[in-house]
Amino acid sequence: MNKHTRKRFIAGATCPSCKQQDTLMLYSENNVEKLACVKCDYAESQADKNVTKASKGSTGVIGVFKP
């Protein structure tokens, strides 16, 4: 993340890792939305909608056997 990246803090949000409140920030990097905690090393990124849609369709299940 460069120093010119616009960061938005999420008021009232609690970090799932360190449980601190008001420490999560949302920012965009290479057109991918990312979430990070400023108190611990927690980070999460949201996949592109097209990638998410494609991955939901391919579950690896060929069929369901119903006796």
N, CA, C and O atoms as a CHARMM CRD file, in Angstrom:
* protein
*
  268
    1    1 MET  N      0.86000  -1.16500   0.00000 PROA 1      0.00000
    2    1 MET  CA     0.00000   0.00000   0.00000 PROA 1      0.00000
    3    1 MET  C      0.90800   1.23100   0.00000 PROA 1      0.00000
    4    1 MET  O      1.77400   1.37200   0.86400 PROA 1      0.00000
    5    2 ASN  N      0.70400   2.11900  -0.97500 PROA 2      0.00000
    6    2 ASN  CA     1.52300   3.32000  -1.00400 PROA 2      0.00000
    7    2 ASN  C      0.93300   4.40000  -0.11800 PROA 2      0.00000
    8    2 ASN  O     -0.19200   4.26400   0.36400 PROA 2      0.00000
    9    3 LYS  N      1.68100   5.47200   0.10000 PROA 3      0.00000
   10    3 LYS  CA     1.23200   6.50200   1.03200 PROA 3      0.00000
   11    3 LYS  C      0.11700   7.37700   0.47000 PROA 3      0.00000
   12    3 LYS  O     -0.46500   8.17100   1.20900 PROA 3      0.00000
   13    4 HSD  N     -0.19400   7.25300  -0.81700 PROA 4      0.00000
   14    4 HSD  CA    -1.25000   8.03900  -1.44000 PROA 4      0.00000
   15    4 HSD  C     -2.56600   7.28900  -1.53600 PROA 4      0.00000
   16    4 HSD  O     -3.53000   7.80600  -2.10000 PROA 4      0.00000
   17    5 THR  N     -2.62100   6.09500  -1.00300 PROA 5      0.00000
   18    5 THR  CA    -3.84400   5.30300  -1.01300 PROA 5      0.00000
   19    5 THR  C     -4.84200   5.91300  -0.04100 PROA 5      0.00000
   20    5 THR  O     -4.50300   6.17500   1.11400 PROA 5      0.00000
   21    6 ARG  N     -6.06600   6.14100  -0.49700 PROA 6      0.00000
   22    6 ARG  CA    -7.09800   6.71000   0.36100 PROA 6      0.00000
   23    6 ARG  C     -7.65100   5.61200   1.25700 PROA 6      0.00000
   24    6 ARG  O     -8.10400   4.57400   0.77400 PROA 6      0.00000
   25    7 LYS  N     -7.61200   5.84500   2.56000 PROA 7      0.00000
   26    7 LYS  CA    -8.08800   4.86400   3.53600 PROA 7      0.00000
   27    7 LYS  C     -9.32500   5.41200   4.22000 PROA 7      0.00000
   28    7 LYS  O     -9.39200   6.59500   4.55200 PROA 7      0.00000
   29    8 ARG  N    -10.31800   4.53000   4.43100 PROA 8      0.00000
   30    8 ARG  CA   -11.53900   4.91600   5.13400 PROA 8      0.00000
   31    8 ARG  C    -11.68400   4.00800   6.34800 PROA 8      0.00000
   32    8 ARG  O    -11.66400   2.78300   6.22300 PROA 8      0.00000
   33    9 PHE  N    -11.82700   4.60800   7.50500 PROA 9      0.00000
   34    9 PHE  CA   -12.03500   3.81100   8.70800 PROA 9      0.00000
   35    9 PHE  C    -13.51800   3.49900   8.86200 PROA 9      0.00000
   36    9 PHE  O    -14.37000   4.31600   8.51500 PROA 9      0.00000
   37   10 ILE  N    -13.81800   2.33200   9.37500 PROA 10     0.00000
   38   10 ILE  CA   -15.18800   1.86700   9.53700 PROA 10     0.00000
   39   10 ILE  C    -15.58600   2.07200  10.99600 PROA 10     0.00000
   40   10 ILE  O    -15.14500   1.33500  11.87800 PROA 10     0.00000
   41   11 ALA  N    -16.42400   3.07800  11.24000 PROA 11     0.00000
   42   11 ALA  CA   -16.82000   3.43700  12.60300 PROA 11     0.00000
   43   11 ALA  C    -17.61500   2.30300  13.24900 PROA 11     0.00000
   44   11 ALA  O    -18.56000   1.77300  12.66500 PROA 11     0.00000
   45   12 GLY  N    -17.21500   1.95100  14.45200 PROA 12     0.00000
   46   12 GLY  CA   -17.92900   0.93500  15.21700 PROA 12     0.00000
   47   12 GLY  C    -17.57000  -0.49300  14.87900 PROA 12     0.00000
   48   12 GLY  O    -18.04800  -1.41600  15.53900 PROA 12     0.00000
   49   13 ALA  N    -16.73500  -0.70500  13.86000 PROA 13     0.00000
   50   13 ALA  CA   -16.36300  -2.07100  13.47200 PROA 13     0.00000
   51   13 ALA  C    -15.33900  -2.64000  14.44700 PROA 13     0.00000
   52   13 ALA  O    -14.49400  -1.91600  14.97300 PROA 13     0.00000
   53   14 THR  N    -15.42600  -3.94300  14.67800 PROA 14     0.00000
   54   14 THR  CA   -14.51000  -4.63500  15.57500 PROA 14     0.00000
   55   14 THR  C    -13.65600  -5.60500  14.76300 PROA 14     0.00000
   56   14 THR  O    -14.17700  -6.35500  13.93800 PROA 14     0.00000
   57   15 CYS  N    -12.36100  -5.58900  14.99400 PROA 15     0.00000
   58   15 CYS  CA   -11.44800  -6.48600  14.29800 PROA 15     0.00000
   59   15 CYS  C    -11.72200  -7.92200  14.72700 PROA 15     0.00000
   60   15 CYS  O    -11.78400  -8.20300  15.92300 PROA 15     0.00000
   61   16 PRO  N    -11.88800  -8.84800  13.76000 PROA 16     0.00000
   62   16 PRO  CA   -12.14800 -10.24300  14.12100 PROA 16     0.00000
   63   16 PRO  C    -10.94900 -10.93100  14.77100 PROA 16     0.00000
   64   16 PRO  O    -11.10700 -11.96800  15.41500 PROA 16     0.00000
   65   17 SER  N     -9.76300 -10.36900  14.61100 PROA 17     0.00000
   66   17 SER  CA    -8.56300 -10.98700  15.16000 PROA 17     0.00000
   67   17 SER  C     -8.23600 -10.48300  16.56700 PROA 17     0.00000
   68   17 SER  O     -8.15300 -11.27400  17.50600 PROA 17     0.00000
   69   18 CYS  N     -8.05000  -9.16200  16.71500 PROA 18     0.00000
   70   18 CYS  CA    -7.63300  -8.62200  18.01700 PROA 18     0.00000
   71   18 CYS  C     -8.79000  -8.06500  18.84700 PROA 18     0.00000
   72   18 CYS  O     -8.59100  -7.66300  19.99400 PROA 18     0.00000
   73   19 LYS  N     -9.99400  -8.03800  18.27700 PROA 19     0.00000
   74   19 LYS  CA   -11.22000  -7.60100  18.95800 PROA 19     0.00000
   75   19 LYS  C    -11.21500  -6.12300  19.34500 PROA 19     0.00000
   76   19 LYS  O    -12.04300  -5.70900  20.15600 PROA 19     0.00000
   77   20 GLN  N    -10.31200  -5.31600  18.79100 PROA 20     0.00000
   78   20 GLN  CA   -10.28100  -3.88300  19.05500 PROA 20     0.00000
   79   20 GLN  C    -11.32600  -3.19500  18.18200 PROA 20     0.00000
   80   20 GLN  O    -11.53400  -3.58500  17.03300 PROA 20     0.00000
   81   21 GLN  N    -11.97200  -2.18500  18.72200 PROA 21     0.00000
   82   21 GLN  CA   -13.00400  -1.46900  17.98700 PROA 21     0.00000
   83   21 GLN  C    -12.41600  -0.22700  17.33700 PROA 21     0.00000
   84   21 GLN  O    -11.48900   0.38000  17.87200 PROA 21     0.00000
   85   22 ASP  N    -12.95600   0.15000  16.18100 PROA 22     0.00000
   86   22 ASP  CA   -12.55100   1.33500  15.41300 PROA 22     0.00000
   87   22 ASP  C    -11.10500   1.26500  14.92800 PROA 22     0.00000
   88   22 ASP  O    -10.42000   2.28700  14.88600 PROA 22     0.00000
   89   23 THR  N    -10.63600   0.08400  14.56300 PROA 23     0.00000
   90   23 THR  CA    -9.27200  -0.05600  14.05000 PROA 23     0.00000
   91   23 THR  C     -9.23900  -0.57100  12.61300 PROA 23     0.00000
   92   23 THR  O     -8.16200  -0.68300  12.02600 PROA 23     0.00000
   93   24 LEU  N    -10.41100  -0.88800  12.03300 PROA 24     0.00000
   94   24 LEU  CA   -10.45000  -1.43300  10.68200 PROA 24     0.00000
   95   24 LEU  C    -10.51600  -0.32100   9.64900 PROA 24     0.00000
   96   24 LEU  O    -11.29500   0.62200   9.78200 PROA 24     0.00000
   97   25 MET  N     -9.69200  -0.44200   8.62100 PROA 25     0.00000
   98   25 MET  CA    -9.72600   0.52300   7.52400 PROA 25     0.00000
   99   25 MET  C     -9.96600  -0.20500   6.21300 PROA 25     0.00000
  100   25 MET  O     -9.53200  -1.34300   6.03100 PROA 25     0.00000
  101   26 LEU  N    -10.65600   0.45700   5.31000 PROA 26     0.00000
  102   26 LEU  CA   -10.98900  -0.06900   3.99500 PROA 26     0.00000
  103   26 LEU  C    -10.25200   0.77100   2.96800 PROA 26     0.00000
  104   26 LEU  O    -10.27600   2.00000   3.03000 PROA 26     0.00000
  105   27 TYR  N     -9.59800   0.11100   2.02400 PROA 27     0.00000
  106   27 TYR  CA    -8.88500   0.83200   0.96900 PROA 27     0.00000
  107   27 TYR  C     -8.88400  -0.00800  -0.29800 PROA 27     0.00000
  108   27 TYR  O     -9.19100  -1.20000  -0.26400 PROA 27     0.00000
  109   28 SER  N     -8.54100   0.61400  -1.40200 PROA 28     0.00000
  110   28 SER  CA    -8.51700  -0.07000  -2.68500 PROA 28     0.00000
  111   28 SER  C     -7.07700  -0.11300  -3.18900 PROA 28     0.00000
  112   28 SER  O     -6.36400   0.89000  -3.16300 PROA 28     0.00000
  113   29 GLU  N     -6.66500  -1.29300  -3.64900 PROA 29     0.00000
  114   29 GLU  CA    -5.31100  -1.47600  -4.18200 PROA 29     0.00000
  115   29 GLU  C     -5.42000  -2.33300  -5.43200 PROA 29     0.00000
  116   29 GLU  O     -5.89000  -3.46900  -5.36800 PROA 29     0.00000
  117   30 ASN  N     -4.99300  -1.80100  -6.56300 PROA 30     0.00000
  118   30 ASN  CA    -5.08200  -2.50100  -7.85000 PROA 30     0.00000
  119   30 ASN  C     -6.51300  -2.94200  -8.14500 PROA 30     0.00000
  120   30 ASN  O     -6.73700  -4.06100  -8.60700 PROA 30     0.00000
  121   31 ASN  N     -7.48500  -2.05900  -7.87500 PROA 31     0.00000
  122   31 ASN  CA    -8.91300  -2.30300  -8.10400 PROA 31     0.00000
  123   31 ASN  C     -9.47300  -3.45100  -7.27500 PROA 31     0.00000
  124   31 ASN  O    -10.48500  -4.04400  -7.65000 PROA 31     0.00000
  125   32 VAL  N     -8.83400  -3.77400  -6.15400 PROA 32     0.00000
  126   32 VAL  CA    -9.31700  -4.79500  -5.23400 PROA 32     0.00000
  127   32 VAL  C     -9.53200  -4.11400  -3.88400 PROA 32     0.00000
  128   32 VAL  O     -8.62600  -3.47300  -3.35100 PROA 32     0.00000
  129   33 GLU  N    -10.75300  -4.26200  -3.33300 PROA 33     0.00000
  130   33 GLU  CA   -11.02000  -3.68600  -2.01500 PROA 33     0.00000
  131   33 GLU  C    -10.35900  -4.53000  -0.94100 PROA 33     0.00000
  132   33 GLU  O    -10.46400  -5.75700  -0.93900 PROA 33     0.00000
  133   34 LYS  N     -9.67600  -3.85300  -0.02900 PROA 34     0.00000
  134   34 LYS  CA    -8.97300  -4.55000   1.04700 PROA 34     0.00000
  135   34 LYS  C     -9.36900  -3.96000   2.38500 PROA 34     0.00000
  136   34 LYS  O     -9.69100  -2.77700   2.50100 PROA 34     0.00000
  137   35 LEU  N     -9.33600  -4.82000   3.39000 PROA 35     0.00000
  138   35 LEU  CA    -9.67700  -4.45400   4.75600 PROA 35     0.00000
  139   35 LEU  C     -8.46900  -4.79600   5.61100 PROA 35     0.00000
  140   35 LEU  O     -7.89700  -5.87800   5.47700 PROA 35     0.00000
  141   36 ALA  N     -8.07800  -3.88300   6.48900 PROA 36     0.00000
  142   36 ALA  CA    -6.91900  -4.14200   7.34000 PROA 36     0.00000
  143   36 ALA  C     -7.12300  -3.49800   8.70500 PROA 36     0.00000
  144   36 ALA  O     -7.80400  -2.48000   8.83500 PROA 36     0.00000
  145   37 CYS  N     -6.52900  -4.10300   9.70600 PROA 37     0.00000
  146   37 CYS  CA    -6.55100  -3.56900  11.06800 PROA 37     0.00000
  147   37 CYS  C     -5.24300  -2.82600  11.31300 PROA 37     0.00000
  148   37 CYS  O     -4.17300  -3.32100  10.96000 PROA 37     0.00000
  149   38 VAL  N     -5.32200  -1.64500  11.91100 PROA 38     0.00000
  150   38 VAL  CA    -4.11400  -0.86000  12.17800 PROA 38     0.00000
  151   38 VAL  C     -3.43200  -1.27400  13.48000 PROA 38     0.00000
  152   38 VAL  O     -2.32400  -0.82200  13.77100 PROA 38     0.00000
  153   39 LYS  N     -4.09100  -2.13300  14.26800 PROA 39     0.00000
  154   39 LYS  CA    -3.51300  -2.58000  15.54400 PROA 39     0.00000
  155   39 LYS  C     -2.83200  -3.94000  15.46400 PROA 39     0.00000
  156   39 LYS  O     -1.89400  -4.20700  16.21500 PROA 39     0.00000
  157   40 CYS  N     -3.29500  -4.80000  14.56200 PROA 40     0.00000
  158   40 CYS  CA    -2.69300  -6.12400  14.44200 PROA 40     0.00000
  159   40 CYS  C     -2.44000  -6.41900  12.96100 PROA 40     0.00000
  160   40 CYS  O     -2.58900  -5.52600  12.12800 PROA 40     0.00000
  161   41 ASP  N     -2.06900  -7.62300  12.62800 PROA 41     0.00000
  162   41 ASP  CA    -1.72600  -7.96600  11.24100 PROA 41     0.00000
  163   41 ASP  C     -2.90600  -8.51200  10.44300 PROA 41     0.00000
  164   41 ASP  O     -2.70600  -9.09200   9.37600 PROA 41     0.00000
  165   42 TYR  N     -4.13800  -8.33700  10.94000 PROA 42     0.00000
  166   42 TYR  CA    -5.31100  -8.84700  10.22600 PROA 42     0.00000
  167   42 TYR  C     -5.49400  -8.10000   8.90600 PROA 42     0.00000
  168   42 TYR  O     -5.40900  -6.87300   8.85700 PROA 42     0.00000
  169   43 ALA  N     -5.74400  -8.85300   7.84400 PROA 43     0.00000
  170   43 ALA  CA    -6.01100  -8.26900   6.53200 PROA 43     0.00000
  171   43 ALA  C     -6.92700  -9.20500   5.75800 PROA 43     0.00000
  172   43 ALA  O     -6.86500 -10.42400   5.91600 PROA 43     0.00000
  173   44 GLU  N     -7.76600  -8.63100   4.93000 PROA 44     0.00000
  174   44 GLU  CA    -8.70500  -9.39700   4.12500 PROA 44     0.00000
  175   44 GLU  C     -8.89900  -8.64400   2.82000 PROA 44     0.00000
  176   44 GLU  O     -8.89500  -7.41300   2.80200 PROA 44     0.00000
  177   45 SER  N     -9.06800  -9.38100   1.73000 PROA 45     0.00000
  178   45 SER  CA    -9.33800  -8.72600   0.45500 PROA 45     0.00000
  179   45 SER  C    -10.56100  -9.35900  -0.17800 PROA 45     0.00000
  180   45 SER  O    -10.84000 -10.54200   0.01700 PROA 45     0.00000
  181   46 GLN  N    -11.29000  -8.54800  -0.94300 PROA 46     0.00000
  182   46 GLN  CA   -12.50300  -9.01900  -1.58800 PROA 46     0.00000
  183   46 GLN  C    -12.19100  -9.33800  -3.04100 PROA 46     0.00000
  184   46 GLN  O    -11.65700  -8.50100  -3.76900 PROA 46     0.00000
  185   47 ALA  N    -12.52700 -10.54800  -3.45600 PROA 47     0.00000
  186   47 ALA  CA   -12.28600 -10.97300  -4.83500 PROA 47     0.00000
  187   47 ALA  C    -13.20200 -10.22700  -5.78100 PROA 47     0.00000
  188   47 ALA  O    -14.28000  -9.77600  -5.39400 PROA 47     0.00000
  189   48 ASP  N    -12.76900 -10.10200  -7.01500 PROA 48     0.00000
  190   48 ASP  CA   -13.57300  -9.49200  -8.06300 PROA 48     0.00000
  191   48 ASP  C    -14.89000 -10.25000  -8.19100 PROA 48     0.00000
  192   48 ASP  O    -14.90500 -11.47000  -8.02800 PROA 48     0.00000
  193   49 LYS  N    -15.99600  -9.56400  -8.47800 PROA 49     0.00000
  194   49 LYS  CA   -17.31000 -10.20000  -8.56600 PROA 49     0.00000
  195   49 LYS  C    -17.33000 -11.29600  -9.62600 PROA 49     0.00000
  196   49 LYS  O    -17.98800 -12.31900  -9.43700 PROA 49     0.00000
  197   50 ASN  N    -16.62300 -11.10300 -10.73200 PROA 50     0.00000
  198   50 ASN  CA   -16.59000 -12.12100 -11.78400 PROA 50     0.00000
  199   50 ASN  C    -15.87800 -13.38100 -11.30100 PROA 50     0.00000
  200   50 ASN  O    -16.28900 -14.49100 -11.63800 PROA 50     0.00000
  201   51 VAL  N    -14.82400 -13.22100 -10.52300 PROA 51     0.00000
  202   51 VAL  CA   -14.09800 -14.37200  -9.99400 PROA 51     0.00000
  203   51 VAL  C    -14.96600 -15.11500  -8.99100 PROA 51     0.00000
  204   51 VAL  O    -15.02300 -16.34500  -9.01000 PROA 51     0.00000
  205   52 THR  N    -15.63800 -14.38200  -8.11800 PROA 52     0.00000
  206   52 THR  CA   -16.49800 -15.00000  -7.11400 PROA 52     0.00000
  207   52 THR  C    -17.63200 -15.77500  -7.77800 PROA 52     0.00000
  208   52 THR  O    -17.93900 -16.89700  -7.37500 PROA 52     0.00000
  209   53 LYS  N    -18.25000 -15.18400  -8.78600 PROA 53     0.00000
  210   53 LYS  CA   -19.35600 -15.84200  -9.48000 PROA 53     0.00000
  211   53 LYS  C    -18.87500 -17.12600 -10.15700 PROA 53     0.00000
  212   53 LYS  O    -19.56900 -18.14100 -10.09800 PROA 53     0.00000
  213   54 ALA  N    -17.71800 -17.10500 -10.79000 PROA 54     0.00000
  214   54 ALA  CA   -17.19000 -18.28800 -11.47600 PROA 54     0.00000
  215   54 ALA  C    -16.83200 -19.38400 -10.47700 PROA 54     0.00000
  216   54 ALA  O    -17.05100 -20.56500 -10.74700 PROA 54     0.00000
  217   55 SER  N    -16.28600 -19.00200  -9.33400 PROA 55     0.00000
  218   55 SER  CA   -15.87100 -20.01600  -8.37000 PROA 55     0.00000
  219   55 SER  C    -17.06100 -20.67800  -7.68300 PROA 55     0.00000
  220   55 SER  O    -16.96300 -21.83900  -7.28500 PROA 55     0.00000
  221   56 LYS  N    -18.17400 -19.98000  -7.53400 PROA 56     0.00000
  222   56 LYS  CA   -19.35100 -20.57900  -6.90600 PROA 56     0.00000
  223   56 LYS  C    -19.96000 -21.66000  -7.78700 PROA 56     0.00000
  224   56 LYS  O    -20.55200 -22.61100  -7.27800 PROA 56     0.00000
  225   57 GLY  N    -19.82100 -21.52400  -9.09400 PROA 57     0.00000
  226   57 GLY  CA   -20.40800 -22.49000 -10.00800 PROA 57     0.00000
  227   57 GLY  C    -19.64000 -23.78800 -10.10300 PROA 57     0.00000
  228   57 GLY  O    -20.20800 -24.81600 -10.47300 PROA 57     0.00000
  229   58 SER  N    -18.37500 -23.76400  -9.77900 PROA 58     0.00000
  230   58 SER  CA   -17.56600 -24.97400  -9.91400 PROA 58     0.00000
  231   58 SER  C    -17.26600 -25.55900  -8.53900 PROA 58     0.00000
  232   58 SER  O    -16.20600 -25.31400  -7.96300 PROA 58     0.00000
  233   59 THR  N    -18.21700 -26.33700  -8.02100 PROA 59     0.00000
  234   59 THR  CA   -18.05900 -26.91000  -6.68500 PROA 59     0.00000
  235   59 THR  C    -17.30800 -28.22500  -6.70600 PROA 59     0.00000
  236   59 THR  O    -16.91800 -28.73400  -5.65500 PROA 59     0.00000
  237   60 GLY  N    -17.09900 -28.78300  -7.89500 PROA 60     0.00000
  238   60 GLY  CA   -16.40600 -30.05900  -7.98100 PROA 60     0.00000
  239   60 GLY  C    -17.32200 -31.24200  -7.80800 PROA 60     0.00000
  240   60 GLY  O    -16.85400 -32.37900  -7.86100 PROA 60     0.00000
  241   61 VAL  N    -18.61200 -31.02900  -7.60300 PROA 61     0.00000
  242   61 VAL  CA   -19.57400 -32.11000  -7.43400 PROA 61     0.00000
  243   61 VAL  C    -20.12900 -32.47400  -8.79900 PROA 61     0.00000
  244   61 VAL  O    -20.65400 -31.62000  -9.51300 PROA 61     0.00000
  245   62 ILE  N    -20.01100 -33.73800  -9.15700 PROA 62     0.00000
  246   62 ILE  CA   -20.51600 -34.20000 -10.45500 PROA 62     0.00000
  247   62 ILE  C    -22.00700 -34.50800 -10.34700 PROA 62     0.00000
  248   62 ILE  O    -22.77900 -34.15700 -11.24000 PROA 62     0.00000
  249   63 GLY  N    -22.39900 -35.13700  -9.30100 PROA 63     0.00000
  250   63 GLY  CA   -23.79000 -35.49700  -9.11600 PROA 63     0.00000
  251   63 GLY  C    -24.03900 -35.93600  -7.67900 PROA 63     0.00000
  252   63 GLY  O    -23.10200 -36.16300  -6.91400 PROA 63     0.00000
  253   64 VAL  N    -25.29300 -36.05200  -7.33100 PROA 64     0.00000
  254   64 VAL  CA   -25.66100 -36.48100  -5.98800 PROA 64     0.00000
  255   64 VAL  C    -26.41400 -37.79200  -6.11500 PROA 64     0.00000
  256   64 VAL  O    -27.39700 -37.88200  -6.85100 PROA 64     0.00000
  257   65 PHE  N    -25.95600 -38.80200  -5.40100 PROA 65     0.00000
  258   65 PHE  CA   -26.57800 -40.11100  -5.44800 PROA 65     0.00000
  259   65 PHE  C    -27.72300 -40.17100  -4.46200 PROA 65     0.00000
  260   65 PHE  O    -27.53100 -39.99300  -3.25900 PROA 65     0.00000
  261   66 LYS  N    -28.91300 -40.42100  -4.97400 PROA 66     0.00000
  262   66 LYS  CA   -30.09400 -40.55700  -4.10800 PROA 66     0.00000
  263   66 LYS  C    -30.66600 -41.94700  -4.31200 PROA 66     0.00000
  264   66 LYS  O    -31.26800 -42.21100  -5.35300 PROA 66     0.00000
  265   67 PRO  N    -30.49500 -42.85800  -3.33500 PROA 67     0.00000
  266   67 PRO  CA   -30.98200 -44.23600  -3.47600 PROA 67     0.00000
  267   67 PRO  C    -32.49700 -44.32900  -3.44900 PROA 67     0.00000
  268   67 PRO  O    -33.05000 -45.42300  -3.55700 PROA 67     0.00000
